Amino acid sequence: MPDRFRGLVGDDLPRPLSWGASFDPDLVRDMAAAIGPACGTAACIRRKVPVPRYTYLQGVVALGPSNVWAFGSSDTLPGDVFHWNGRKWRSYNLNFSPQFISGSSARNVWLTGLARAGKKDKAAAYQWSGSRWRSVRTPHPIVDFGPGVTAITRSNVWIGWDTATTAKAAHWDGRRWTEVTAPGNVEANGYDIISDAHHGYWFGPFADWTGNAWRSALISPEEPAGSFGGIVQMPRTESFLMAAGVANTPASTQHPTIYRLNLK
């Protein structure tokens, strides 16, 4: 199994450049084949969704054209969580501070954030069961920032957070929670957990939890200075993409770069 991300550096390719657009012709072809028909065809038409005035949406998960969840704030709609059913928005007031959202189906949408517990903020989680939001009992760490969440199926949900020294996560298998702690010598990110397509999970772009052991992933060529974003899996493939801003020292300017990792 390859354990390095390969860089596709924007500076070496023709301009104009933009995040989300690929600079490598082979990568563009592979992404088009994986994602499906291009928008603009009869199979994929972009539609503008009206948002109520003075409503500010943050995290969004789209499960279909008539099933979109988001959180944020609104001076028009009461509540902190919003649902688009294809015709109108409905709001829900969970009385907490949502910060991450993830969903795998119409009956499995998760929200994580912070709820007030005395003088401290406590991590909290809610699940949409298809008809209502319910509070979920979790290990509830005391954190400065709400935990991230990744809902893969109803019996495969991860809630992750970072401490001062490492990354931690709690996994829900449909019956119970199991906690996982990354060792200090692994560069793990508890807020960016996704399946690695081999029954394991990425904790950010540089750490892979196989279920039994931790493996590190490297940047190829050698890791430069700059900033690295989260990783996403190309649909129906075993390839992953990571956006980055790369600064080749001693230069300080960051150049848009896409890294790709192939598991096959």
Helices and strands as residue ranges (DSSP letters): E 4-9, G 10-12, H 25-35, E 55-64, E 67-74, E 81-84, E 89-92, E 97-105, E 108-117, E 120-128, E 133-135, E 148-153, E 156-162, E 167-172, E 177-181, E 193-195, E 201-203, E 207-209, E 214-216, E 218-220, E 225-233, E 239-247, E 255-262
